[in-house]
């Protein structure tokens, strides 16, 4: 039985082209709004995660590595690489005033060959002095123990053979996988110095080490520095650069500076895009809905002649508008969410910034805001429609068809 409560849904179903146009506009508005805010939020999440993972205030590397290692870009676009400097650099850095703690690291890059499961950056840390990677293990992997030939892999490292990972024709045991950071840290393999020495020896034996031979007991690749309280990291970094020969120095602030600048530019661009698309979509929704109400004047006039109150007509208009915009809003949120989730790696590479999807709570909040914007558009288009209905002279409209 036909009722005024069912009439809005029957109207939407009965005019699929008209309904599809309203839903498409609402979907466009909500997908841009949700996708844009999610993009900026995801980049911020990636930046904060990367900052927390850096752990050290200063990174010291050999000067000779400058042409293959750029601290400004290493977190977002670095190719796996490795380089070495004398191990006594560690003591020289530790002797600089303002340095509270130091810890060495050894680097290696796996080969693009059948001997390795993939081409990845290998980072070894010293468990006796490390204050960066072991906290990651504690936070994300609880009490994971590397043990002999044990490795931990980043979130982007593909695991295809169970817990075994092949590097330079030797099998290593994967004891855990870190959560995503949205940076090149996700493409790395982490291990201790004992395993790193086996890896380096294997790379030398297979002729896949660019240095030919490496005395692993007397070299390090980098020195991580924690600055003592009350000292300025930039000032201590300058002192290290002037007092220790053959090194290049970068602070954690400078390492994320490029990401921060990119984030600011992206935020501004996305904000403008969202604003322009939303305003255009709102204007289109109001115009389309106003035109549709104008075309349906005789329909509404007949309902009034049959005894329907103008308030009832207003409720019909409101329900149609809210249903179309809410349906389009949900569709837009799903499209944007699935798209960014499926292609977050490509987004990160394309923008040269880290991208990490926020938690479910943040996703729900952003989706709610996008749907609220769709409802707002429905409210404004309804307001136009109701004004048209209130000015309508039903008797004259009915006479036009006689």
Buried (B, 14 or more C-beta within 10 A) or exposed (E): EEEBEEBBEEBBEEBEEBBBBBBBBBBBBBBBBBBBBBBBBBBBBBBBBBBEBBBBBBBBBBEBBEEEBBBBBBBBBBEBBBBBBBBEBBEBBBEBEBBBBBBBBBBBBBBEEEBBBBEBBBBBBBEEBBBBBBEBBEEBBEEBEBEEBBBBBBBBBEEEEEEEBBBBEBEBBBBBBBBBBBBBBBBBBBBBBBBBBBBBBBBBEBEBBEEEEBEBEEBBBBBBBBBEEEBEBBEBBEBBBEEBEEBBBBBBBBBBBBBBEBBEEBBEEBEEBBEEBBEBBBEBBBEBBBEBBEEBBBBBBBBBEEEBEBEBBBBBBBBBBBBBBBBBBBBBBBBBBEBBEEEBEEBBEEBEBBBBBBEEEBBEBBBEBBBEBBBBBBEBBBBBBBEBBEEBEBEEBBEEEE
